[in-house]
Amino acid sequence: MHLRESVHHWLSRRVRVKRSLARGLDGTHRLARRAGLGRSYRLVTTSYHFSPPGWPAALQLRAVVLADPHAGGSYVDAERVELIIDRTNALRPDVVLLLGDYGASQLEGPAHRSAMRAFAGALGRIEAPLGSVAVLGNHDWWDDPDAQASGQGPVIAEQELTAAGVVVLENTAVALSLGGHRFWIAGLGDQMARLGPPITGVDDLPALTAQIPADEPAILLAHEPDIFPQVGDRYAVTLSGHTHAGQVKIAGRTPVVPSRFGSRYVYGHVVENGRHLVVSAGLGTSMIPVRLGTRPEVVELVLGEDRAPHR
């Protein structure tokens, strides 16, 4: 069997159980929604406002952060995507930052591409003067068998987002300007991109950081928060998703967190040695279309002092 065929076979076997489980629960989740159940389905807005080291006080930025939509299944269907876009626009952001894992895990083949195209098209309704900037997540890689076989992109998610006008970063950075001040958005390649075995990433933090002038402020987008201990003080803030805040929380504990650090970076605003990390609970679900004790959220992030009035 050729290498390409072997990778396709291994990937198919690995994800088959995950997708079958998700499909089986999809209908159950729809019934629960129609019955008015599921408090954890209600979308919330979580706001953070702080001035981290390395961020000029005069540079006042309002961003909306969207993580892990996993769009296309029953949990984040077309109606839900429209609600997310409406909530985003209501916050009047300068820029929208997208943190990866865009398609529902149970979709494959043409259904996956169709869901990605619909989601990317919906992003065209976003009203932000600096546009939308994205990184890719592990599922964006895992759900593209051709990318797994070749070990390289662009994956389907990147293709569709780029076609819709979203700036997709993979170990690259983009300079933006606001109020006469220049700052950078740096996007790290995914740390779990290739299933292997073993699972390996396409991330290159040193190469990414080298692209940014040392005296200019920067924000790091990294789908998985596990990179945070390596980030140092070069970035004013690191923004991550991936964990879904544990997705299921029982008696205040998160039994399963997809991080080698356990619950250390499971959710929220983390400050370690003066360095700032914000981990979003995300919008969708992975593996099973259920949240328990963890609310899906749109994150509003304000760096520097609030402008008054805002646009």
N, C-alpha and C positions, 0 to 999 in steps of 0.2 A: 504494500500500500504506500502511495506517495505521501510526502510530508503534508501537503495541503489536505489530502483526504483524511489523514490521521488526525489532524487538528480539528477538522470539521466533525469527525466521528466523536472525538473526546469531548468537544464543546457540546455537541448535541446530547450526549449521555449525561453530562454534568447539569445542564439546564432543564432537561426534560421533567424531572421531578418538581423543580421549582415552578415551572410554567403550568404543569398539570394541577398542582395544588392551588395556584393563583386562580386558574380558570374555574376550578371547582368551587371556590369561595366567592367568586365574583357575583354569581346570582344571589347568594345568601346576603351579601352586602347590599345589593340593590333593594332587596325586600326589607331589610332593616331600615334603610333610608326612607323608603316609602311609608313605613310604619311610624316614622318620626323618632326613631331610636338613634342612639349614637352621639352623645354630647361631644365626644372627641373628634367628630367630623366637622364641627363648626370652626370656621376660619377666624383666626385672631390676628391682630397687628401688634407686634412687639417692637418697642422703640428703645434705641440706645443713643445717648448723646454724651460725648466726652471729647476731650482734647488730648490725644496721646502724645508722648514724646516724639519728636520728629515731624509733627504736623503743625504748620504755622497757624497761629491764632487768627490771622487775617484771612486765611483760606477756609471759607465756611461752605462745606459741601453737604448736600442732602442726597443720600443714595437709598434706593430700595433694593433689597437683596432677596432673590428668589432661589430657593434650593430644592432639589429633588422632587420635581413635579410628577415624575413617572406617569405622564399623561397618556390617555388613551384607554384606560380601564374604567371600571365603574367608580372608583374612588375619585379620580380626577378625569371626569368626562368633559365634553365640549362646554357644557353649561358651567362647570366648575372653573374651567380655564377662563371663561369670560368674566366670572366673578373675581378671579385673581387679577386680571388685567384692570378691571374697574377699580379694585382696591388700590392697585399700584398707582393708577393715574390720580386717584383722589389724594394721594400723599404728595403729589406734585414734585417728584424727584428731579434732581439735576441729571442723574445717571441711574441706570438700572444694571445691576450686577447679577449674573446668572451663574450658579455654582455646580451645574452638572446633573446627570441622571435625568434625562428629559422624557424618555419613553417608558411606558408600562412594561414591566418585566415579562408578562405573559404573552406579549406580542412578538411575532417573528415574521420574517420574510416580507411580503408586500404590506401586511398589516402594520408592521413596525415602521416602515418608511412612510406609509400613509398617515399614521399617528404623528410622526415627527414633522411631516409637512404641514399638517393642520395646526400643530402647536406653534411651529415657527411662524406660520402665517398669522396666527392670533397675536403674536408679539408685535406685529406691525401696527397694532392699535396703541402701543405704548407711547405716551407723550412725555419725552424727556429730552431736553435740548442737547445733551451730550450723548444721547443714544443708549444702546444696550451693549454690554461687553460680557462675554461668556468664557467659561472653561468647561472641559469635558469631565464626566465622572466615569467610574469603573463600569457601570451598566451601559454607558454609551459605547464603550469598547466591547464588553462581553456580549452585547446583543447584536453585534455585527460579525457574523462568521467569516466574512472575507477579510476583515481587518485582523481577526484572530489568526487566520491561516497565513497571512502575509507578514504579520507582526507590525504593520504600519497603517496609518490612516491615509486620507481623511475618512473617518467613520461616517456613517449615514447621518448621525446627528449634526456633525460639523458641516456636512454638505448642505443640509436643509436650512440650518441656522444662517450660514453664510449667504445662501441664496435669498434669504429674507432680510438681509441687511444687518444682521447681528455680527459684531466683531468677535471672532472666536480666537482665543489665545492658547497656545500650547508651547510653553517655555519661551514665550515672547511677551513683550510689553508694549503698551500704547501710551503716548503722552496726550493728556487732555489739558484744557485751559478753562479757568473759571475766574471771573472777576480780575483778570490780569495776572493770575497766578497759574503756573504750570505745575502739574502733578502727574504721577504715573499710575497706571493700573497694570500690574504684572500677573500673568496667568501661568500657573504651574501645570505641566503635563501630569496626567493622572498617575498616582502612585501604585495602582493595582490594575493596570491596563491589560496586561497579557495574562491569560489564565494559566498558561504553561502546561503541565506542572514544571517548576514552581511558579506561583504568581509573581510577576515582575511589573515594574512601572516604566513609564516613559518620561518620568520627571527628571529635571536637571536644574536644581536650584542655583548652583554656582553660575552656570551659563546664563540663566535668566537674570540674576542679580547684576551680572557684569554689563548688561545692556542699559542700566539706569544710572544717570549721573549721580555721584555720591552726595551732592549737596541739594538734591531735589526730593520732595516728599513722595512716598509711594505706598500703595495698598497692594497686598498680596492676595490673590484668589487661589485657593487650593481646595479641591473637592474634599479630600480626607484631611482631618485636622492633625493626623499623626506627624506631619512634617514640622509642627510648631516648635519643638525643642531645638531644631536645627536652624530656625529662621534668624536668630540673633536680633540685633536692634536696628537692622537696615530698614525694616518696614514699620510704618506707623501702626498698622493693624493687619492681621491675617483674618480672612473670612473663609469659613468652611461650612460644609453641610455633611452629607453622607450618613451620619449617625441616626437621623430621624428622632433625636432626643431619646434614643432607645426604642422608639415606636410603641413598645409595651412597657408600662411602669406599674408595678404592683407594690403597694405599701411603701411608696416612695423610692423603690429600688428598680433599677433597670437590669433584668436578668441577662439580656443579650445586647452587647454593644459591639459593633463591628470596628473595633480599634484595639491595637495591641496595648494600649494604655488603660483599657477598661473604661471606667466612668470618669476618668480624669478630664477628658475633653468631650463629654457626652452632649453638653448643651450650655448655651448662654455665653455671657461675657466673662472670660477668664483672663486674669492678669498674673503673669509670672515674671518676676525680676524686672518689673517695669514694662514688660512687653504685653501687647494686647491681642487677644484672640476672641472672635465672635463666632459661635457655632449655631447655625440655624436648625430648628426642629424640622424644617422642610415642609413640603406641601402634600406629598403623596405617600405611598407605601411601597415596600419591597417584600418579596416572598409571599406575604398574605395581605389582602386588602383590608386590613384592620389596624386601627390605633386604639390603645387603651391607656388612658392617663397621660397622653401626650397630644397636645393640640397642634394641628397644622397651622403654619404661620407665614405671614408676610413680614419681613423685617425692615423697619425704617432705621437707618443709620445716619446720624448727624455728627459730623466731625467739625470741630471748631465752634465758634459762637453762632447761635441762631441768627439768621437774617430777619429783620422786621421792617416792613412786611415781606413775606416770601413771595416772589414772582406774582 
